[in-house]
């Protein structure tokens, strides 16, 4: 079993069942596949316009790379809508966490944009009075929460692993040192 799959499982197991993507959510998404795919171009445009309009997220991109990132985003969107949203999908999302470490994407950026996608789906469904709009919005809300958890979990784990390799410390020792230092920081903040 790959490390990515293990990380994805670990993240999913830590989430209360009510907060993560459910099998019935995947069915709702699949039932709305055609309309969701018809929104691809508009979602793509608004997603990247939002990223490029905000200086901190704009800095993540290299000059001229937007078309490549748009292609990657469309591949993600199509896989998300068409499924399957299985363990391999979430292992892929754990890999996105590692890519975010490499690219300098911070967790608030990723979490905000996962929410952006869920909000886009909700607004589109409501504006069209789409039958099942509430169920679809709920499915995408839980999907965005699940994606955020998996990607952020992998992001933190891979940053810690990289630090472990640089510092030459075993992960459990490094984790204990981080916790001890965080306790000291928290104590200082409490005294402010």
C-alpha positions in Angstrom: 0.0 0.0 0.0 1.4 3.4 -0.9 2.3 6.1 1.6 -0.2 8.4 0.0 -3.1 5.9 0.4 -2.1 5.4 4.1 -2.1 9.2 4.6 -5.5 9.6 3.0 -6.9 6.8 5.1 -5.4 8.3 8.3 -7.0 11.7 7.5 -10.4 10.1 6.7 -10.4 8.0 9.9 -9.8 11.1 12.0 -12.9 12.8 10.6 -16.2 12.1 12.3 -18.4 10.2 9.8 -21.0 13.0 9.7 -18.4 15.5 8.4 -16.9 13.6 5.6 -18.0 12.6 2.1 -20.6 9.8 2.3 -21.5 7.1 -0.3 -24.9 8.8 -0.8 -23.0 12.1 -1.5 -21.1 10.4 -4.3 -24.4 9.2 -5.8 -25.9 12.7 -5.7 -22.8 14.1 -7.4 -23.0 11.3 -10.1 -26.8 12.0 -10.6 -25.9 15.6 -11.4 -22.9 14.8 -13.5 -24.2 16.3 -16.7 -25.1 19.7 -15.2 -21.9 19.8 -13.1 -19.8 19.2 -16.2 -21.7 21.9 -18.1 -20.5 24.4 -15.4 -16.8 23.4 -16.0 -15.8 26.5 -18.1 -17.5 29.0 -15.7 -16.0 27.3 -12.7 -12.6 27.2 -14.2 -12.7 30.9 -15.2 -14.0 32.1 -11.8 -11.6 29.8 -9.9 -8.5 31.0 -11.6 -9.6 34.7 -11.9 -10.0 34.6 -8.1 -6.6 33.1 -7.6 -4.9 35.5 -10.0 -6.7 38.6 -8.5 -5.3 37.9 -5.0 -1.6 38.8 -4.7 -0.7 36.0 -2.2 -2.2 33.3 -4.4 -1.1 34.9 -7.6 2.5 34.6 -6.4 2.2 30.8 -6.4 2.1 30.7 -10.2 5.0 31.0 -12.6 4.7 33.3 -15.6 2.6 31.7 -18.4 1.7 28.6 -16.4 -2.1 29.3 -16.0 -3.1 27.1 -19.1 -1.3 24.1 -17.6 -2.8 24.6 -14.2 -6.3 25.0 -15.8 -5.8 21.7 -17.6 -4.9 20.1 -14.3 -7.9 21.7 -12.6 -10.3 20.4 -15.3 -8.9 16.9 -15.0 -9.5 17.1 -11.2 -13.1 18.5 -11.8 -14.0 15.8 -14.3 -12.6 13.0 -12.0 -14.4 14.5 -9.1 -17.8 14.7 -10.9 -17.5 11.4 -12.8 -15.9 9.4 -10.0 -15.1 7.2 -8.5 -14.4 9.1 -5.3 -12.6 6.1 -3.8 -9.3 5.5 -1.9 -7.2 6.2 -5.0 -8.9 9.5 -5.5 -8.1 10.5 -1.9 -4.6 9.2 -2.3 -4.3 11.6 -5.3 -5.5 14.4 -3.1 -2.8 13.5 -0.5 -0.3 13.9 -3.3 -1.8 17.4 -3.9 -0.8 18.1 -0.3 2.8 17.3 -1.1 2.6 19.4 -4.3 1.4 22.3 -2.2 4.5 22.0 0.0 6.7 22.2 -3.1 4.8 25.1 -4.6 4.4 27.1 -1.4 0.6 26.9 -1.3 -0.5 27.6 2.2 -3.3 25.7 3.9 -5.6 28.8 4.1 -5.3 29.2 0.4 -6.3 25.6 -0.3 -9.1 25.5 2.2 -10.5 28.8 0.9 -10.5 27.5 -2.7 -12.1 24.1 -1.7 -14.8 26.1 -0.1 -15.0 28.3 -3.2 -15.8 25.2 -5.3 -18.5 24.1 -2.9 -20.0 27.6 -2.8 -19.9 27.8 -6.6 -21.9 24.6 -6.9 -24.4 25.7 -4.3 -25.0 29.1 -6.0 -25.3 27.5 -9.4 -27.7 24.9 -8.2 -29.8 27.5 -6.3 -29.9 30.0 -9.2 -31.2 27.3 -11.6 -33.7 25.9 -9.0 -32.0 22.6 -9.7 -34.0 19.6 -8.4 -32.0 18.2 -5.5 -30.0 21.5 -5.1 -29.9 21.2 -1.3 -28.6 17.6 -1.5 -26.0 18.6 -4.1 -24.8 21.5 -2.0 -24.5 19.3 1.0 -22.5 16.7 -0.9 -20.1 19.3 -2.2 -19.8 20.9 1.3 -18.8 17.5 2.8 -16.5 16.8 -0.2 -14.7 20.1 0.3 -14.4 19.4 4.0 -13.0 15.9 3.2 -10.6 17.3 0.5 -9.4 20.0 2.9 -8.7 17.4 5.6 -6.9 15.0 3.4 -4.8 17.6 1.6 -3.9 19.5 4.8 -3.1 16.3 6.6 -0.7 15.3 3.9 0.7 18.8 3.7 1.6 18.8 7.4 2.9 15.2 7.3 5.2 15.9 4.3 6.5 19.2 5.8 7.3 17.3 9.0 9.0 14.5 7.0 11.1 17.0 5.1 12.1 18.7 8.4 12.9 15.3 9.8 15.2 14.5 6.9 16.9 18.0 7.0 17.4 17.8 10.8 18.2 14.1 10.8 15.8 13.4 13.6 13.4 10.5 13.9 9.8 11.7 13.4 8.5 10.7 16.9 11.4 12.7 18.5 10.7 15.7 16.2 7.0 15.5 17.0 7.8 15.6 20.8 10.1 18.5 20.3 7.5 20.4 18.3 4.8 19.7 20.9 7.1 20.9 23.7 8.0 24.1 21.8 4.3 24.7 21.0 3.4 24.3 24.7 6.0 27.0 25.5 4.6 29.3 22.8 1.1 28.8 24.0 2.1 29.5 27.6 3.7 32.8 26.5 0.6 33.8 24.5 -1.6 33.1 27.6 0.6 35.5 29.6 0.1 38.4 27.1 
